[in-house]
């Protein structure tokens, strides 16, 4: 399995795992209808593009400045991915669907989704930890490599979350009745993240 294929598989698992973004889109879609759900999804993924751009700039600077600095980033990123994996196993995000928020306008849903992502330091940390795993330092043009990966992630996330927003009512109820499936998705994604975190800290790149 090449790097891009592995990235797409890992990203798909992360995107479909019930978490803050999924819960936000579901609650907005259930409360305000499909337009609110779609606007929320677009806002969330606009925020993801901001984080991907910031990660591309930061990682490129480290790659250019110092090999040791990049290894510090890799080790720190690996530890953080393992921490995120543990958090996924313990999380109970879908329990929040019981208290659905009041409906809001589509513009407000977009802005809130965007800000909730852009202003979340955990999202920024995750992208800085996750994207370098798939960067080839020897290939050059590091900014482009990470922007491409971030763009792919955002596109996949947009397709999934927009679909989720369109059918928020049905999906929310369906997931709420299938706790084992939701738990299985979490554990599967956590396992992939933990393995990536361990691999990120190995002294030899693939």
PLY file of the C-alpha trace (Angstrom):
ply
format ascii 1.0
element vertex 206
property float x
property float y
property float z
element edge 205
property int vertex1
property int vertex2
end_header
0.00 0.00 0.00
1.59 3.32 -1.09
1.58 6.51 0.96
-1.32 8.17 -0.86
-3.54 5.08 -0.60
-2.73 4.74 3.10
-3.49 8.43 3.58
-6.89 8.11 1.87
-7.81 5.04 3.94
-6.73 6.64 7.24
-8.48 9.90 6.34
-11.71 8.11 5.44
-11.74 6.35 8.81
-11.09 9.62 10.63
-13.79 11.47 8.71
-16.55 8.91 9.34
-15.67 8.52 13.04
-18.32 10.24 15.17
-16.64 13.26 16.72
-17.20 17.01 17.24
-17.59 17.78 13.51
-20.04 14.93 12.93
-22.02 15.85 16.05
-22.14 19.53 15.05
-23.42 18.79 11.53
-25.97 16.27 12.82
-27.35 18.56 15.52
-27.62 21.52 13.15
-29.20 19.38 10.44
-31.70 17.82 12.83
-32.66 21.21 14.29
-32.62 23.38 11.17
-33.13 21.03 8.23
-30.86 20.02 5.38
-29.79 23.59 4.50
-28.46 24.14 8.02
-26.72 20.76 7.91
-25.04 21.46 4.58
-23.99 24.99 5.62
-22.48 23.55 8.81
-20.57 20.93 6.82
-19.14 23.54 4.45
-18.10 25.75 7.36
-16.31 22.92 9.15
-14.35 21.97 6.03
-13.44 25.57 5.26
-11.81 25.57 8.68
-9.94 22.38 7.80
-8.39 24.11 4.78
-7.07 26.85 7.07
-5.42 24.28 9.34
-3.95 22.40 6.36
-2.42 25.63 5.02
-0.96 26.49 8.42
0.44 22.97 8.80
1.99 23.12 5.31
3.79 26.36 6.11
5.01 25.23 9.54
6.23 21.80 8.47
7.95 23.23 5.39
9.87 25.66 7.58
11.00 22.84 9.88
12.02 20.64 6.95
14.06 23.47 5.46
15.61 24.64 8.73
16.72 21.43 10.41
16.50 17.66 10.07
16.55 17.44 13.88
13.65 19.86 14.16
11.63 17.67 11.82
12.41 14.60 13.92
11.23 16.43 17.03
8.00 17.18 15.16
7.68 13.55 14.11
8.17 12.17 17.62
5.86 14.74 19.17
3.33 14.11 16.44
3.49 10.37 16.95
2.84 10.74 20.68
-0.06 13.08 19.97
-1.67 10.65 17.50
-1.52 7.92 20.15
-3.12 10.34 22.63
-5.89 11.11 20.13
-6.43 7.37 19.59
-6.90 6.85 23.33
-9.33 9.77 23.44
-11.41 8.20 20.65
-11.73 4.96 22.57
-12.96 6.78 25.68
-15.19 9.30 23.87
-19.00 9.28 23.98
-19.75 12.08 21.50
-23.10 10.78 20.29
-24.63 11.09 23.74
-24.75 14.82 22.98
-27.34 14.24 20.25
-29.99 13.94 22.92
-29.91 17.69 23.50
-30.34 19.02 19.99
-29.59 22.71 19.60
-32.17 25.17 18.38
-32.35 25.89 14.66
-30.15 28.64 13.17
-29.77 30.39 9.82
-27.52 28.86 7.17
-25.03 31.75 7.33
-24.76 31.42 11.10
-24.32 27.64 10.81
-21.50 28.12 8.30
-19.72 30.74 10.41
-20.08 28.72 13.62
-18.78 25.57 11.90
-15.83 27.50 10.47
-14.93 29.19 13.76
-15.38 26.03 15.83
-12.75 24.38 13.64
-10.33 27.27 13.10
-10.27 28.27 16.77
-9.83 24.74 18.07
-6.14 24.18 18.97
-6.70 20.42 19.08
-7.56 20.42 15.37
-4.43 22.44 14.58
-2.28 20.04 16.60
-3.84 17.05 14.90
-3.05 18.28 11.40
0.52 19.13 12.34
0.87 15.60 13.75
-1.02 13.71 11.04
0.01 15.23 7.71
3.83 14.95 8.11
3.43 11.17 8.31
2.79 11.22 4.55
5.41 13.79 3.52
8.55 12.67 1.73
11.35 15.05 2.85
13.49 14.02 -0.12
10.80 14.83 -2.70
10.97 18.58 -2.15
8.13 21.12 -2.47
6.93 20.29 1.01
4.30 23.04 1.06
2.66 21.60 -2.06
2.78 18.05 -0.65
0.93 19.03 2.53
-1.50 21.35 0.75
-2.37 18.49 -1.60
-2.96 16.13 1.33
-4.99 18.76 3.18
-7.04 19.41 0.07
-7.78 15.71 -0.37
-8.81 15.44 3.29
-11.05 18.52 3.03
-12.67 17.25 -0.19
-13.40 13.85 1.35
-14.70 15.51 4.49
-16.94 17.84 2.49
-18.53 14.98 0.55
-19.19 12.98 3.72
-20.39 15.82 5.94
-22.59 17.40 3.24
-24.25 14.02 2.73
-24.61 13.76 6.50
-26.17 17.22 6.62
-28.67 16.34 3.90
-29.92 13.31 5.81
-29.14 14.43 9.37
-32.45 13.38 10.89
-32.34 9.84 9.52
-28.60 9.35 10.15
-28.75 10.72 13.71
-31.53 8.36 14.70
-29.92 5.40 12.93
-26.53 5.90 14.63
-28.18 6.49 17.99
-29.72 3.02 17.81
-26.46 1.30 16.84
-24.06 1.86 19.69
-21.96 -1.20 18.81
-21.35 0.02 15.25
-20.42 3.49 16.47
-18.06 1.95 19.04
-16.53 -0.30 16.39
-15.80 2.67 14.13
-14.09 4.43 17.02
-11.92 1.46 17.97
-10.96 0.80 14.35
-9.97 4.40 13.75
-8.11 4.59 17.08
-6.12 1.48 16.10
-5.09 3.04 12.78
-4.09 6.30 14.49
-2.06 4.49 17.13
-0.21 2.49 14.47
0.49 5.66 12.48
1.75 7.34 15.64
4.14 4.47 16.35
5.32 4.42 12.73
5.85 8.18 12.80
8.40 7.75 15.60
10.44 5.00 13.92
13.99 5.99 12.94
13.52 4.86 9.33
10.89 6.19 6.96
8.96 3.71 4.86
0 1
1 2
2 3
3 4
4 5
5 6
6 7
7 8
8 9
9 10
10 11
11 12
12 13
13 14
14 15
15 16
16 17
17 18
18 19
19 20
20 21
21 22
22 23
23 24
24 25
25 26
26 27
27 28
28 29
29 30
30 31
31 32
32 33
33 34
34 35
35 36
36 37
37 38
38 39
39 40
40 41
41 42
42 43
43 44
44 45
45 46
46 47
47 48
48 49
49 50
50 51
51 52
52 53
53 54
54 55
55 56
56 57
57 58
58 59
59 60
60 61
61 62
62 63
63 64
64 65
65 66
66 67
67 68
68 69
69 70
70 71
71 72
72 73
73 74
74 75
75 76
76 77
77 78
78 79
79 80
80 81
81 82
82 83
83 84
84 85
85 86
86 87
87 88
88 89
89 90
90 91
91 92
92 93
93 94
94 95
95 96
96 97
97 98
98 99
99 100
100 101
101 102
102 103
103 104
104 105
105 106
106 107
107 108
108 109
109 110
110 111
111 112
112 113
113 114
114 115
115 116
116 117
117 118
118 119
119 120
120 121
121 122
122 123
123 124
124 125
125 126
126 127
127 128
128 129
129 130
130 131
131 132
132 133
133 134
134 135
135 136
136 137
137 138
138 139
139 140
140 141
141 142
142 143
143 144
144 145
145 146
146 147
147 148
148 149
149 150
150 151
151 152
152 153
153 154
154 155
155 156
156 157
157 158
158 159
159 160
160 161
161 162
162 163
163 164
164 165
165 166
166 167
167 168
168 169
169 170
170 171
171 172
172 173
173 174
174 175
175 176
176 177
177 178
178 179
179 180
180 181
181 182
182 183
183 184
184 185
185 186
186 187
187 188
188 189
189 190
190 191
191 192
192 193
193 194
194 195
195 196
196 197
197 198
198 199
199 200
200 201
201 202
202 203
203 204
204 205
